[in-house]
């Protein structure tokens, strides 16, 4: 991902609300499945790491991205923004391939 593409995705993500919250149970299989489904439907999602989680957002961002097959756009505070090109029909692509 180029810096221009990353900047475009970051600007889109600024107005988004988190769709997934990670709490005291951390990164479970159910959370990874939920994140993967959301990425297929939307391509760009924001995740909130709650304060009662044992890990910080920076610590688990790469684990989440690797598990879901996505790329980390940014980690800002306790928020993680992920991007993955969707293969689902009818999804508007944010970055033209």
Backbone as XML, in Angstrom:
<?xml version="1.0"?>
<chain id="A" units="angstrom">
  <residue number="1" name="UNK">
    <atom name="N" x="0.852" y="-1.175" z="0.000"/>
    <atom name="CA" x="0.000" y="0.000" z="0.000"/>
    <atom name="C" x="0.896" y="1.235" z="0.000"/>
  </residue>
  <residue number="2" name="UNK">
    <atom name="N" x="0.600" y="2.143" z="-0.899"/>
    <atom name="CA" x="1.393" y="3.367" z="-0.984"/>
    <atom name="C" x="0.947" y="4.363" z="0.087"/>
  </residue>
  <residue number="3" name="UNK">
    <atom name="N" x="1.760" y="5.383" z="0.282"/>
    <atom name="CA" x="1.415" y="6.389" z="1.286"/>
    <atom name="C" x="0.189" y="7.193" z="0.877"/>
  </residue>
  <residue number="4" name="UNK">
    <atom name="N" x="-0.006" y="7.392" z="-0.429"/>
    <atom name="CA" x="-1.200" y="8.119" z="-0.891"/>
    <atom name="C" x="-2.459" y="7.297" z="-0.636"/>
  </residue>
  <residue number="5" name="UNK">
    <atom name="N" x="-2.377" y="5.996" z="-0.886"/>
    <atom name="CA" x="-3.521" y="5.126" z="-0.622"/>
    <atom name="C" x="-3.830" y="5.094" z="0.873"/>
  </residue>
  <residue number="6" name="UNK">
    <atom name="N" x="-2.784" y="4.991" z="1.686"/>
    <atom name="CA" x="-2.965" y="4.980" z="3.135"/>
    <atom name="C" x="-3.591" y="6.290" z="3.619"/>
  </residue>
  <residue number="7" name="UNK">
    <atom name="N" x="-3.145" y="7.413" z="3.050"/>
    <atom name="CA" x="-3.700" y="8.719" z="3.430"/>
    <atom name="C" x="-5.172" y="8.812" z="3.061"/>
  </residue>
  <residue number="8" name="UNK">
    <atom name="N" x="-5.531" y="8.291" z="1.885"/>
    <atom name="CA" x="-6.934" y="8.314" z="1.468"/>
    <atom name="C" x="-7.787" y="7.479" z="2.421"/>
  </residue>
  <residue number="9" name="UNK">
    <atom name="N" x="-7.312" y="6.295" z="2.776"/>
    <atom name="CA" x="-8.064" y="5.432" z="3.695"/>
    <atom name="C" x="-8.163" y="6.053" z="5.082"/>
  </residue>
  <residue number="10" name="UNK">
    <atom name="N" x="-7.103" y="6.707" z="5.531"/>
    <atom name="CA" x="-7.152" y="7.368" z="6.838"/>
    <atom name="C" x="-8.173" y="8.490" z="6.847"/>
  </residue>
  <residue number="11" name="UNK">
    <atom name="N" x="-8.273" y="9.241" z="5.738"/>
    <atom name="CA" x="-9.251" y="10.337" z="5.682"/>
    <atom name="C" x="-10.677" y="9.796" z="5.684"/>
  </residue>
  <residue number="12" name="UNK">
    <atom name="N" x="-10.902" y="8.672" z="5.015"/>
    <atom name="CA" x="-12.233" y="8.055" z="5.028"/>
    <atom name="C" x="-12.562" y="7.555" z="6.426"/>
  </residue>
  <residue number="13" name="UNK">
    <atom name="N" x="-11.577" y="6.980" z="7.105"/>
    <atom name="CA" x="-11.796" y="6.378" z="8.423"/>
    <atom name="C" x="-12.044" y="7.407" z="9.515"/>
  </residue>
  <residue number="14" name="UNK">
    <atom name="N" x="-11.663" y="8.655" z="9.295"/>
    <atom name="CA" x="-11.819" y="9.676" z="10.337"/>
    <atom name="C" x="-13.271" y="9.845" z="10.772"/>
  </residue>
  <residue number="15" name="UNK">
    <atom name="N" x="-14.209" y="9.672" z="9.860"/>
    <atom name="CA" x="-15.617" y="9.882" z="10.197"/>
    <atom name="C" x="-16.323" y="8.596" z="10.606"/>
  </residue>
  <residue number="16" name="UNK">
    <atom name="N" x="-15.610" y="7.478" z="10.554"/>
    <atom name="CA" x="-16.225" y="6.181" z="10.877"/>
    <atom name="C" x="-16.278" y="5.945" z="12.382"/>
  </residue>
  <residue number="17" name="UNK">
    <atom name="N" x="-17.272" y="5.191" z="12.790"/>
    <atom name="CA" x="-17.373" y="4.729" z="14.172"/>
    <atom name="C" x="-16.837" y="3.298" z="14.232"/>
  </residue>
  <residue number="18" name="UNK">
    <atom name="N" x="-16.254" y="2.893" z="15.367"/>
    <atom name="CA" x="-15.776" y="1.512" z="15.491"/>
    <atom name="C" x="-16.923" y="0.509" z="15.348"/>
  </residue>
  <residue number="19" name="UNK">
    <atom name="N" x="-16.654" y="-0.566" z="14.606"/>
    <atom name="CA" x="-17.664" y="-1.595" z="14.402"/>
    <atom name="C" x="-17.443" y="-2.804" z="15.290"/>
  </residue>
  <residue number="20" name="UNK">
    <atom name="N" x="-16.244" y="-2.942" z="15.829"/>
    <atom name="CA" x="-15.906" y="-4.064" z="16.694"/>
    <atom name="C" x="-15.188" y="-3.542" z="17.926"/>
  </residue>
  <residue number="21" name="UNK">
    <atom name="N" x="-15.469" y="-4.164" z="19.056"/>
    <atom name="CA" x="-14.818" y="-3.801" z="20.312"/>
    <atom name="C" x="-14.117" y="-5.028" z="20.872"/>
  </residue>
  <residue number="22" name="UNK">
    <atom name="N" x="-12.879" y="-4.854" z="21.275"/>
    <atom name="CA" x="-12.113" y="-5.946" z="21.869"/>
    <atom name="C" x="-11.923" y="-5.617" z="23.339"/>
  </residue>
  <residue number="23" name="UNK">
    <atom name="N" x="-12.376" y="-6.536" z="24.200"/>
    <atom name="CA" x="-12.335" y="-6.299" z="25.634"/>
    <atom name="C" x="-11.418" y="-7.243" z="26.368"/>
  </residue>
  <residue number="24" name="UNK">
    <atom name="N" x="-11.861" y="-7.648" z="27.558"/>
    <atom name="CA" x="-10.992" y="-8.427" z="28.443"/>
    <atom name="C" x="-10.664" y="-9.817" z="27.909"/>
  </residue>
  <residue number="25" name="UNK">
    <atom name="N" x="-11.479" y="-10.371" z="27.017"/>
    <atom name="CA" x="-11.180" y="-11.685" z="26.448"/>
    <atom name="C" x="-10.123" y="-11.615" z="25.358"/>
  </residue>
  <residue number="26" name="UNK">
    <atom name="N" x="-9.789" y="-10.433" z="24.901"/>
    <atom name="CA" x="-8.756" y="-10.266" z="23.891"/>
    <atom name="C" x="-9.204" y="-10.708" z="22.519"/>
  </residue>
  <residue number="27" name="UNK">
    <atom name="N" x="-8.268" y="-11.208" z="21.743"/>
    <atom name="CA" x="-8.519" y="-11.604" z="20.360"/>
    <atom name="C" x="-8.930" y="-13.067" z="20.316"/>
  </residue>
  <residue number="28" name="UNK">
    <atom name="N" x="-10.230" y="-13.317" z="20.225"/>
    <atom name="CA" x="-10.751" y="-14.679" z="20.171"/>
    <atom name="C" x="-11.076" y="-15.053" z="18.732"/>
  </residue>
  <residue number="29" name="UNK">
    <atom name="N" x="-11.354" y="-16.333" z="18.511"/>
    <atom name="CA" x="-11.707" y="-16.796" z="17.170"/>
    <atom name="C" x="-12.978" y="-16.124" z="16.666"/>
  </residue>
  <residue number="30" name="UNK">
    <atom name="N" x="-13.934" y="-15.894" z="17.560"/>
    <atom name="CA" x="-15.188" y="-15.261" z="17.179"/>
    <atom name="C" x="-14.954" y="-13.819" z="16.709"/>
  </residue>
  <residue number="31" name="UNK">
    <atom name="N" x="-14.055" y="-13.127" z="17.388"/>
    <atom name="CA" x="-13.747" y="-11.745" z="17.004"/>
    <atom name="C" x="-13.083" y="-11.717" z="15.633"/>
  </residue>
  <residue number="32" name="UNK">
    <atom name="N" x="-12.170" y="-12.653" z="15.378"/>
    <atom name="CA" x="-11.497" y="-12.716" z="14.078"/>
    <atom name="C" x="-12.508" y="-13.005" z="12.968"/>
  </residue>
  <residue number="33" name="UNK">
    <atom name="N" x="-13.451" y="-13.902" z="13.216"/>
    <atom name="CA" x="-14.490" y="-14.208" z="12.227"/>
    <atom name="C" x="-15.344" y="-12.970" z="11.959"/>
  </residue>
  <residue number="34" name="UNK">
    <atom name="N" x="-15.720" y="-12.270" z="13.015"/>
    <atom name="CA" x="-16.526" y="-11.057" z="12.872"/>
    <atom name="C" x="-15.773" y="-9.994" z="12.064"/>
  </residue>
  <residue number="35" name="UNK">
    <atom name="N" x="-14.495" y="-9.807" z="12.352"/>
    <atom name="CA" x="-13.684" y="-8.816" z="11.639"/>
    <atom name="C" x="-13.563" y="-9.192" z="10.166"/>
  </residue>
  <residue number="36" name="UNK">
    <atom name="N" x="-13.333" y="-10.477" z="9.872"/>
    <atom name="CA" x="-13.206" y="-10.941" z="8.499"/>
    <atom name="C" x="-14.486" y="-10.699" z="7.715"/>
  </residue>
  <residue number="37" name="UNK">
    <atom name="N" x="-15.642" y="-10.984" z="8.329"/>
    <atom name="CA" x="-16.926" y="-10.746" z="7.666"/>
    <atom name="C" x="-17.152" y="-9.263" z="7.405"/>
  </residue>
  <residue number="38" name="UNK">
    <atom name="N" x="-16.792" y="-8.420" z="8.370"/>
    <atom name="CA" x="-16.967" y="-6.981" z="8.187"/>
    <atom name="C" x="-16.057" y="-6.442" z="7.092"/>
  </residue>
  <residue number="39" name="UNK">
    <atom name="N" x="-14.837" y="-6.967" z="7.003"/>
    <atom name="CA" x="-13.930" y="-6.534" z="5.946"/>
    <atom name="C" x="-14.448" y="-6.923" z="4.571"/>
  </residue>
  <residue number="40" name="UNK">
    <atom name="N" x="-15.076" y="-8.089" z="4.456"/>
    <atom name="CA" x="-15.651" y="-8.499" z="3.177"/>
    <atom name="C" x="-16.815" y="-7.592" z="2.784"/>
  </residue>
  <residue number="41" name="UNK">
    <atom name="N" x="-17.559" y="-7.125" z="3.769"/>
    <atom name="CA" x="-18.732" y="-6.292" z="3.486"/>
    <atom name="C" x="-18.377" y="-4.821" z="3.256"/>
  </residue>
  <residue number="42" name="UNK">
    <atom name="N" x="-17.321" y="-4.326" z="3.910"/>
    <atom name="CA" x="-17.059" y="-2.886" z="3.881"/>
    <atom name="C" x="-15.665" y="-2.481" z="3.412"/>
  </residue>
  <residue number="43" name="UNK">
    <atom name="N" x="-14.708" y="-3.390" z="3.384"/>
    <atom name="CA" x="-13.309" y="-3.168" z="3.023"/>
    <atom name="C" x="-12.523" y="-2.382" z="4.063"/>
  </residue>
  <residue number="44" name="UNK">
    <atom name="N" x="-13.111" y="-1.413" z="4.721"/>
    <atom name="CA" x="-12.414" y="-0.590" z="5.697"/>
    <atom name="C" x="-13.224" y="-0.588" z="6.987"/>
  </residue>
  <residue number="45" name="UNK">
    <atom name="N" x="-12.585" y="-0.996" z="8.090"/>
    <atom name="CA" x="-13.292" y="-1.011" z="9.377"/>
    <atom name="C" x="-12.409" y="-0.405" z="10.452"/>
  </residue>
  <residue number="46" name="UNK">
    <atom name="N" x="-13.059" y="0.003" z="11.522"/>
    <atom name="CA" x="-12.364" y="0.556" z="12.671"/>
    <atom name="C" x="-12.692" y="-0.311" z="13.884"/>
  </residue>
  <residue number="47" name="UNK">
    <atom name="N" x="-11.666" y="-0.617" z="14.671"/>
    <atom name="CA" x="-11.804" y="-1.480" z="15.844"/>
    <atom name="C" x="-11.403" y="-0.682" z="17.076"/>
  </residue>
  <residue number="48" name="UNK">
    <atom name="N" x="-12.178" y="-0.839" z="18.143"/>
    <atom name="CA" x="-11.898" y="-0.170" z="19.402"/>
    <atom name="C" x="-11.370" y="-1.191" z="20.398"/>
  </residue>
  <residue number="49" name="UNK">
    <atom name="N" x="-10.207" y="-0.925" z="20.980"/>
    <atom name="CA" x="-9.657" y="-1.777" z="22.031"/>
    <atom name="C" x="-10.016" y="-1.130" z="23.362"/>
  </residue>
  <residue number="50" name="UNK">
    <atom name="N" x="-10.828" y="-1.831" z="24.148"/>
    <atom name="CA" x="-11.313" y="-1.280" z="25.408"/>
    <atom name="C" x="-10.210" y="-1.240" z="26.454"/>
  </residue>
  <residue number="51" name="UNK">
    <atom name="N" x="-10.408" y="-0.427" z="27.482"/>
    <atom name="CA" x="-9.394" y="-0.257" z="28.524"/>
    <atom name="C" x="-9.194" y="-1.499" z="29.377"/>
  </residue>
  <residue number="52" name="UNK">
    <atom name="N" x="-10.203" y="-2.384" z="29.435"/>
    <atom name="CA" x="-10.050" y="-3.583" z="30.253"/>
    <atom name="C" x="-9.339" y="-4.713" z="29.508"/>
  </residue>
  <residue number="53" name="UNK">
    <atom name="N" x="-8.903" y="-4.474" z="28.278"/>
    <atom name="CA" x="-8.138" y="-5.456" z="27.514"/>
    <atom name="C" x="-6.711" y="-5.501" z="28.062"/>
  </residue>
  <residue number="54" name="UNK">
    <atom name="N" x="-6.139" y="-6.696" z="28.092"/>
    <atom name="CA" x="-4.784" y="-6.864" z="28.626"/>
    <atom name="C" x="-3.704" y="-6.319" z="27.696"/>
  </residue>
  <residue number="55" name="UNK">
    <atom name="N" x="-4.045" y="-6.069" z="26.444"/>
    <atom name="CA" x="-3.071" y="-5.607" z="25.457"/>
    <atom name="C" x="-3.460" y="-4.236" z="24.934"/>
  </residue>
  <residue number="56" name="UNK">
    <atom name="N" x="-2.475" y="-3.495" z="24.469"/>
    <atom name="CA" x="-2.764" y="-2.202" z="23.850"/>
    <atom name="C" x="-3.093" y="-2.418" z="22.371"/>
  </residue>
  <residue number="57" name="UNK">
    <atom name="N" x="-3.625" y="-1.397" z="21.753"/>
    <atom name="CA" x="-3.988" y="-1.493" z="20.338"/>
    <atom name="C" x="-2.755" y="-1.753" z="19.481"/>
  </residue>
  <residue number="58" name="UNK">
    <atom name="N" x="-1.631" y="-1.122" z="19.806"/>
    <atom name="CA" x="-0.405" y="-1.329" z="19.032"/>
    <atom name="C" x="0.078" y="-2.770" z="19.137"/>
  </residue>
  <residue number="59" name="UNK">
    <atom name="N" x="-0.102" y="-3.375" z="20.294"/>
    <atom name="CA" x="0.375" y="-4.741" z="20.502"/>
    <atom name="C" x="-0.418" y="-5.769" z="19.703"/>
  </residue>
  <residue number="60" name="UNK">
    <atom name="N" x="-1.703" y="-5.559" z="19.534"/>
    <atom name="CA" x="-2.513" y="-6.584" z="18.864"/>
    <atom name="C" x="-2.906" y="-6.245" z="17.431"/>
  </residue>
  <residue number="61" name="UNK">
    <atom name="N" x="-2.556" y="-5.059" z="16.953"/>
    <atom name="CA" x="-2.953" y="-4.650" z="15.594"/>
    <atom name="C" x="-2.417" y="-5.612" z="14.534"/>
  </residue>
  <residue number="62" name="UNK">
    <atom name="N" x="-1.159" y="-5.971" z="14.604"/>
    <atom name="CA" x="-0.589" y="-6.869" z="13.601"/>
    <atom name="C" x="-1.151" y="-8.281" z="13.710"/>
  </residue>
  <residue number="63" name="UNK">
    <atom name="N" x="-1.450" y="-8.733" z="14.931"/>
    <atom name="CA" x="-2.059" y="-10.057" z="15.109"/>
    <atom name="C" x="-3.434" y="-10.107" z="14.458"/>
  </residue>
  <residue number="64" name="UNK">
    <atom name="N" x="-4.211" y="-9.055" z="14.643"/>
    <atom name="CA" x="-5.542" y="-8.998" z="14.039"/>
    <atom name="C" x="-5.428" y="-8.982" z="12.518"/>
  </residue>
  <residue number="65" name="UNK">
    <atom name="N" x="-4.536" y="-8.143" z="12.002"/>
    <atom name="CA" x="-4.375" y="-8.029" z="10.554"/>
    <atom name="C" x="-3.920" y="-9.352" z="9.942"/>
  </residue>
  <residue number="66" name="UNK">
    <atom name="N" x="-2.998" y="-10.027" z="10.596"/>
    <atom name="CA" x="-2.512" y="-11.313" z="10.084"/>
    <atom name="C" x="-3.609" y="-12.375" z="10.116"/>
  </residue>
  <residue number="67" name="UNK">
    <atom name="N" x="-4.371" y="-12.403" z="11.194"/>
    <atom name="CA" x="-5.448" y="-13.387" z="11.322"/>
    <atom name="C" x="-6.555" y="-13.162" z="10.304"/>
  </residue>
  <residue number="68" name="UNK">
    <atom name="N" x="-6.851" y="-11.897" z="10.013"/>
    <atom name="CA" x="-7.937" y="-11.574" z="9.083"/>
    <atom name="C" x="-7.448" y="-11.409" z="7.652"/>
  </residue>
  <residue number="69" name="UNK">
    <atom name="N" x="-6.142" y="-11.433" z="7.422"/>
    <atom name="CA" x="-5.612" y="-11.246" z="6.078"/>
    <atom name="C" x="-5.751" y="-9.822" z="5.587"/>
  </residue>
  <residue number="70" name="UNK">
    <atom name="N" x="-5.636" y="-8.859" z="6.494"/>
    <atom name="CA" x="-5.837" y="-7.448" z="6.155"/>
    <atom name="C" x="-4.546" y="-6.665" z="6.367"/>
  </residue>
  <residue number="71" name="UNK">
    <atom name="N" x="-4.618" y="-5.371" z="6.064"/>
    <atom name="CA" x="-3.495" y="-4.471" z="6.288"/>
    <atom name="C" x="-3.893" y="-3.432" z="7.327"/>
  </residue>
  <residue number="72" name="UNK">
    <atom name="N" x="-2.954" y="-3.096" z="8.198"/>
    <atom name="CA" x="-3.182" y="-2.054" z="9.191"/>
    <atom name="C" x="-2.998" y="-0.710" z="8.510"/>
  </residue>
  <residue number="73" name="UNK">
    <atom name="N" x="-4.041" y="0.110" z="8.545"/>
    <atom name="CA" x="-3.966" y="1.454" z="7.969"/>
    <atom name="C" x="-3.353" y="2.393" z="8.983"/>
  </residue>
  <residue number="74" name="UNK">
    <atom name="N" x="-3.878" y="2.331" z="10.220"/>
    <atom name="CA" x="-3.315" y="3.149" z="11.284"/>
    <atom name="C" x="-3.768" y="2.643" z="12.641"/>
  </residue>
  <residue number="75" name="UNK">
    <atom name="N" x="-2.965" y="2.957" z="13.639"/>
    <atom name="CA" x="-3.321" y="2.720" z="15.028"/>
    <atom name="C" x="-3.213" y="4.075" z="15.706"/>
  </residue>
  <residue number="76" name="UNK">
    <atom name="N" x="-4.323" y="4.549" z="16.221"/>
    <atom name="CA" x="-4.362" y="5.868" z="16.840"/>
    <atom name="C" x="-5.038" y="5.738" z="18.194"/>
  </residue>
  <residue number="77" name="UNK">
    <atom name="N" x="-4.268" y="5.884" z="19.251"/>
    <atom name="CA" x="-4.821" y="5.710" z="20.593"/>
    <atom name="C" x="-5.232" y="4.280" z="20.802"/>
  </residue>
  <residue number="78" name="UNK">
    <atom name="N" x="-6.507" y="4.066" z="21.087"/>
    <atom name="CA" x="-7.019" y="2.702" z="21.278"/>
    <atom name="C" x="-7.862" y="2.237" z="20.081"/>
  </residue>
  <residue number="79" name="UNK">
    <atom name="N" x="-7.686" y="2.891" z="18.941"/>
    <atom name="CA" x="-8.438" y="2.542" z="17.726"/>
    <atom name="C" x="-7.489" y="1.973" z="16.671"/>
  </residue>
  <residue number="80" name="UNK">
    <atom name="N" x="-7.959" y="0.923" z="15.990"/>
    <atom name="CA" x="-7.219" y="0.287" z="14.915"/>
    <atom name="C" x="-8.062" y="0.385" z="13.654"/>
  </residue>
  <residue number="81" name="UNK">
    <atom name="N" x="-7.449" y="0.787" z="12.550"/>
    <atom name="CA" x="-8.141" y="0.841" z="11.271"/>
    <atom name="C" x="-7.520" y="-0.204" z="10.352"/>
  </residue>
  <residue number="82" name="UNK">
    <atom name="N" x="-8.368" y="-1.082" z="9.788"/>
    <atom name="CA" x="-7.914" y="-2.160" z="8.913"/>
    <atom name="C" x="-8.540" y="-2.025" z="7.534"/>
  </residue>
  <residue number="83" name="UNK">
    <atom name="N" x="-7.792" y="-2.507" z="6.517"/>
    <atom name="CA" x="-8.278" y="-2.481" z="5.141"/>
    <atom name="C" x="-7.977" y="-3.823" z="4.484"/>
  </residue>
  <residue number="84" name="UNK">
    <atom name="N" x="-8.947" y="-4.299" z="3.713"/>
    <atom name="CA" x="-8.756" y="-5.504" z="2.911"/>
    <atom name="C" x="-9.664" y="-5.388" z="1.687"/>
  </residue>
  <residue number="85" name="UNK">
    <atom name="N" x="-9.128" y="-5.666" z="0.516"/>
    <atom name="CA" x="-9.917" y="-5.616" z="-0.713"/>
    <atom name="C" x="-10.959" y="-6.729" z="-0.654"/>
  </residue>
  <residue number="86" name="UNK">
    <atom name="N" x="-12.197" y="-6.378" z="-0.890"/>
    <atom name="CA" x="-13.298" y="-7.335" z="-0.824"/>
    <atom name="C" x="-13.457" y="-8.069" z="-2.142"/>
  </residue>
  <residue number="87" name="UNK">
    <atom name="N" x="-13.763" y="-9.352" z="-2.038"/>
    <atom name="CA" x="-14.047" y="-10.155" z="-3.229"/>
    <atom name="C" x="-15.542" y="-10.367" z="-3.393"/>
  </residue>
  <residue number="88" name="UNK">
    <atom name="N" x="-16.320" y="-9.801" z="-2.509"/>
    <atom name="CA" x="-17.776" y="-9.941" z="-2.520"/>
    <atom name="C" x="-18.377" y="-9.064" z="-3.622"/>
  </residue>
  <residue number="89" name="UNK">
    <atom name="N" x="-19.376" y="-9.599" z="-4.318"/>
    <atom name="CA" x="-20.045" y="-8.840" z="-5.373"/>
    <atom name="C" x="-20.866" y="-7.696" z="-4.765"/>
  </residue>
  <residue number="90" name="UNK">
    <atom name="N" x="-20.882" y="-6.561" z="-5.453"/>
    <atom name="CA" x="-21.705" y="-5.448" z="-5.035"/>
    <atom name="C" x="-21.045" y="-4.517" z="-4.041"/>
  </residue>
  <residue number="91" name="UNK">
    <atom name="N" x="-19.813" y="-4.772" z="-3.653"/>
    <atom name="CA" x="-19.113" y="-3.913" z="-2.709"/>
    <atom name="C" x="-18.355" y="-2.855" z="-3.491"/>
  </residue>
  <residue number="92" name="UNK">
    <atom name="N" x="-18.549" y="-1.591" z="-3.110"/>
    <atom name="CA" x="-17.839" y="-0.500" z="-3.770"/>
    <atom name="C" x="-16.393" y="-0.486" z="-3.270"/>
  </residue>
  <residue number="93" name="UNK">
    <atom name="N" x="-15.455" y="-0.569" z="-4.204"/>
    <atom name="CA" x="-14.041" y="-0.601" z="-3.831"/>
    <atom name="C" x="-13.551" y="0.803" z="-3.512"/>
  </residue>
  <residue number="94" name="UNK">
    <atom name="N" x="-12.874" y="0.920" z="-2.380"/>
    <atom name="CA" x="-12.363" y="2.227" z="-1.951"/>
    <atom name="C" x="-11.118" y="2.631" z="-2.721"/>
  </residue>
  <residue number="95" name="UNK">
    <atom name="N" x="-10.279" y="1.664" z="-3.039"/>
    <atom name="CA" x="-9.093" y="1.916" z="-3.849"/>
    <atom name="C" x="-9.240" y="1.150" z="-5.146"/>
  </residue>
  <residue number="96" name="UNK">
    <atom name="N" x="-9.115" y="1.832" z="-6.255"/>
    <atom name="CA" x="-9.229" y="1.174" z="-7.548"/>
    <atom name="C" x="-7.989" y="0.329" z="-7.787"/>
  </residue>
  <residue number="97" name="UNK">
    <atom name="N" x="-8.219" y="-0.911" z="-8.176"/>
    <atom name="CA" x="-7.108" y="-1.849" z="-8.388"/>
    <atom name="C" x="-6.675" y="-1.820" z="-9.831"/>
  </residue>
</chain>
